Amino acid sequence: MRAQFADELNIRIALRSIAELSAFSERVGGEADFVQDGYLFLIDNEDDLARFREALALQASFGVPSRELTPDEALAIVPQLDLDGILAATYC
């Protein structure tokens, strides 16, 4: 489940869903495996990079811990990546 969206409504829905699933997992004593490993977007052009940066600012305003990464930082998370042409990444 991700919270990396470019609009307020989807961010709010995602945050509410994450909170509900987390609370449910706690209520059932951890029997419902709810693990957040992260969500990675790879960006290969300047126009998309500008849009993702705008989205990151909006996400930050709602407390979403997403951030921009360099290609090498993305590679550290997923060593199998082919970074040919990748300018940046975002991760939450």
N, C-alpha and C positions, 0 to 999 in steps of 0.2 A: 504494500500500500504506500502510495507516495503523496507528498503534499507539495510537490514542485509543480505548480500551475501558474498561469499568467493572468488569472482573474480571481477576484476576491471570493466569489461564490464557491468555486471549486476548492480553493484553499480552506475556506471555512468548513465545507463538507468533509474534506479529508481530515482536518484536525479533529473534528467531532468524531469521525469514524475511528480514528486512531485511539482517541481517549476512551471511547466505548469498548473497543476490542481489548484494550489494555485492562480496563476495569473488569470486564467479563473474565479475562484470563486470571486475574487476581481472585475473583469471587469463586472460581472453580478450582482454586488451589494450584494453578499453573498447569492443569491438565489440558487446557487449550493452548497449544504452542503458538504464541504470538511473538515472533522475533523480527525485529527491524534490522535488516542488514545494510540497507542503503539503496539509493537509486542514482544511477549515473547517466548523464546525457553527454554525448560527444558532439562538438560543434565544429563545422568545417567551412563556414564562411562568415564574413564580417557582418552581414545583415542579421543573420541568426544570432551572432554573438551580442549584437546591440540589443536585440529583443530579449535574449536570456538575461542580460544584465538588468534590464528594466524589471523583468519578472523576479530576479533575485532580490531587488530592492523591495518590491511588493511583498514577497515572501517574508523577508526580514521584518517588515512592519507588523506581521502577524506572529512573529516568534518562530518561524520555520528556520531550522538551522542549516539551510542550504548555503553552498558557497561555490565560488568559481575556482577551478583547478587548472594548473598547467597540464599539458599533455603528459609530462613525466609523472606528475602527481596522480593522474588517472591510471597510468601504467602501474604505479605502485599498488593500486587497489585491485586492478585486473591485469595481471602480467601477460595474459594472452592477447591483449589488444593489438590491433594493427593501427598505428597512429599516423599513417601516411595521409597527409592533408589535414590533419586535425589541428585546429588553432587553440582550442580550449575545451574545458568540460565543466559541467556543474554536477554537484554531488550533495545529497542530503542523506 
